Amino acid sequence: MDDAATKRETELADHYRHCEAALREQELDLWLASLFAPASARPHLHAIGAFAAEIASVRARVSQPILGEMRLRWWYDSLEAATDSEAARAHPIADALIDTLDRHAIAREEVVDLLEAHSFDLYDEPMESLEALETYCDRVFGAPMRWRAIAIDAQDVSRQEDALRDAGRALGLTTILRALPRHLAQGQRFLPVDVLARHRADGDFAETEATPAIAGALAELRGKARDYFDKARRAVRGDGPARAALLPAALIPLYLGEMERKGFDPFRSIAEPAQWRRQWRLWRAARGRGI
């Protein structure tokens, strides 16, 4: 191996380590779940997870939507640039992500779909419908889960397509419900307009009052998340290694249970089960169906 190749290999390894550190800091559940994947796949899971966390944090890092759009535009351009783009290589997460996409033949169009979905985060417009929210979950949560499955075992992914889709929706809905206080603080409105209207909770949501109407709307969304979780469990096929990509969704019942505790305020409390319970759940799921 010549000096340039050796230097490049060292640089890329450093960037993958950066991704792991970033993921462990920002998304501990994802990092813990990655420990149950084959060692050879873990750097790629870290890259995918660090990228998803980086994009999800754009709204919190900018003061104006146009600045967020500029950040997303940089990612669009990096994905479209040549593999040896200096700008992308200088960004550890972008470099590791692009290497992962290329190694595992993950379609960049799907990454662009994720970026486009996150444009919603930058504005204070309401989520119009439950269907729109589920589409958002498919692109923002389901797609990275599927990429992780491809990185673990591309041949096994086709057997787990239904499980991955339903688990992604369940995880997305649960994550959004958990983040409700943070979203409201940033002016974001992820609760679907049609669900709020169905429970006549529009005014209460605007006033952030935890009324019975709000409780009904949130219960509907939790029920939808639980339904998708149950469907995902039933859809798991065989015992192939790609099941490890489903592991983050194994924590959904813990988070939903926390939200259903007496006295839980959905506008001011964030569901946070004890870490030992989360680790135990992941371990049990890894020994079973993966979810």
N, C-alpha and C positions, 0 to 999 in steps of 0.2 A: 504494500500500500504506500503510495507516495505521500509527501508531506501535506499537500493540499487536502487529500482525502482524509488523512488522519486528523488534521485540524478541523475539517468539517464534521467528522464523526464525534469529536470531542465537544464541539460547539452544540451539536444537536442533542447530545446526551445532557449537557448542561441545561438546555432549554426544556427538555422533558422533566428534569429534576425541578426546575422552576415551576412547571405546571403542577407537579405533585404538591409542592409546598403551597401554591396558591389554592389548590383544591382543598387541601387539608384545613387551611385557614378559613375559607369561605363556605365550603359545603362538606362539613365533616361526615355526614351520612353517606355521601357519594364516595368519599375517600375510604371510609370503613368498608363499604360494600365492595370496593375494588380489591380489597385484600383477599377476597374469596375467588377472584378470577385467576386464570393461569398467569404466572409471573411474566411470561413473554408479552401478554396483552396489556398489562397494567400501565405502562407508559402511555399507550394510546388512549386508554380510558381516562387517564389524568389529563391528557391534552384536550380531549372532547369535553370533559367536565369543566376544566379551567376556562375554556372558550365560552361555554354556555353561561358560566357564572360571570365572566367578564361582560358579556353582552347584556345579561340581566341587570347588571349594576349601572348601566349607562345613565338611566334617568336620575339616579341618586348622585351622580358625579357632575351633572351639568346644571346650569342655572336657566338655560333657555332651550326650547326644542331644537332650534337651528344648530346649536352646538352638539346636541345628541345626533342629529341627522348627519353632521360632519363626521362624527365618530363612526357611525354605521357606514357612511360612504367610504371611509378608509378601509373598512373590512371588505366591502364590495370590491374595491380596486385591488386589494391584496389577493383576493381569490381569483381575480381575472388576470393578474399579472403572471409573468413567467415564473416557473418553480424557483429559479435562482434570483428572484427579485431581492435587491438589497434591503428595501424597506421592510418587507415581510421577514427576512432573515434577522433583522435587527430587533424584531419584536418576538420575545421567547415563545409566547403562546401562539402567535400566528405561525411561526416557523414550525413548531411541533404539530400544530393542527394540520397544516398543509402537507407535512410529511405523512401524517396519519391518513389523510384523505387519499393521497397518492398510493401509499402502500396497500391500502385495503379497498381501492376502487370505489370509494364513497362519492356519490354524485354531488358535485359542488352546487348544483341547482337546489338541492335540499337545504344546504347551508344558507343559500340566498333566501329561500323561503323563510327560514328562521329569522334572518335579519329583517326581512320585510314585516314579519309578524311583530317584531319588537318595536317597530315604528309606532305602534299603538301606545306603547309605554310612555312615549315622549309628550303626549297631549292629554288634556283633561276630558276628552270625549268619553261618554259612557259606552260600555259593551252592550251592543244592541240586543243580543239574544243569546240564549243558551247554546244554540247551534254555532253562533260565532265564537263563543267562548271555547267550545269543544274543538273547533278548527284551530284556534289559537293554541290550545293544549297539544294538539297533534303536531304542530310545527315547532313549538318551543320545548315541549317535554317528551313527546313520543318520538320525534325524529332523533334526538341525541341518544335516547335509549336504544333505538334500532341501530345507530352507528356503533354503539358500544358492543352490541351483539355481533355485528359484522366483524369488529376488531377481535372478538374472542373466537368466533368460529363462523365464517361466512356460510359454510355449507349447512349449518344447523338453523340458520335464521329463517329459512322458508317454512320450517315446521312451527316456528314460534311467532309467525306474523300476527295472528289474531291476539295472542297473549300480549305481545309487545304493544299493539295498538291500544288495547283496553287498559293495560297497565299504565301506559303513558297518559291517557285521559284521566285515570283515577289519581295518578300522582300530580298531574297538573291542577286538577280541581282542588285537591287537598292542599297543595302548596299555596295556591291563590287564597284559599280560605284562611290559612295560617297567617298569611302576609297582610290581611285586611287592615290592621292598624297602621302598618307602614305605608301601604298604598294610600290610605286616606290622608296621612300626614303629607304625602307628596302630591296630593290632588288627583290621584288616579282612581278610576271608577270601574272596577272589574266585575262587580255584581251585575248580571244581565238585567237589562231594562224589563224584558218580558217576565222574568221571574219575580222581580220586585212588584210589577203591576199585578201579577196573578195573586199576590198576597196582600195587595194594597199597602205596600211598605215603602213606596217612593218617598213620601214626606219624612218618614221616620229615618230612612237612610240618609237623607240630606241633613237631618239634624243629629245624626249619629246617636239615636236613641234605641236602646236594646229592648224594643217592645215585643209583644207576642207576634205581631205581623213580621217583624224582622226575624224573630226566632223561626217562624214558619218558612220564610224564604231561605234562610241558611240551612234549615233541616232538609229542605228539598235538594239543595246542592250537596250536602253531606250524603244524602241518600243516593244521589246520582254517582258520587265518587265511590261509595261502597258497592253499588251495583256493578260498576266497571271493574272494581277490584275482584269481586266474586267471579265475574265473567272471565277475567284474565287467569285466575287460578284454574278454572275449569278448562281453559283453552291450552294450557301448557301441554306439550307433547314430548314424551320420551324423557330421557335424562341427559341430553346433550349439553355440552359446555356453554352454549349460548344462553342457557337459563340464568347464568350468573348476571346477565345484564338486567334481569328483572328484579334483582335483590333490593334496590332502593324502594321499590313499591311495597316490599314486605312490611315497611314501617307505617303504612297508611292507617291500619286499624288503631295503632297507638295514638297517632295524631288526632284522628277523628274522635277517639274516646276522650282525649283531653279536652277537646272542644265541647263535648257533651257533659262535662262535669258541672255539678250544681255551682252556681255563682260565677261561671266563666263569662267574662264580658268580651264579646267578639270584636268590639271596637277598641278595646284597650289592653287586652291580654293576648299573648302569643303562646300557642300550644307548644310545650317543650317537655316531652317525657324525659325521665332521667336517662342519662347516657348509658348506664348499665343495662337498662331495659331495651334500649335500641340495639346495643351490641348483642344482647342475648337473642333478640328477635332475628337479627341478621344471621347469627350462627345457626339457629334452628331452621330458618328458611333455606340456608345454603345446604343443609343436610337433607332437606326435603325437596319440595317442588320448585324452589327458587323464588317463591313469593308466598 
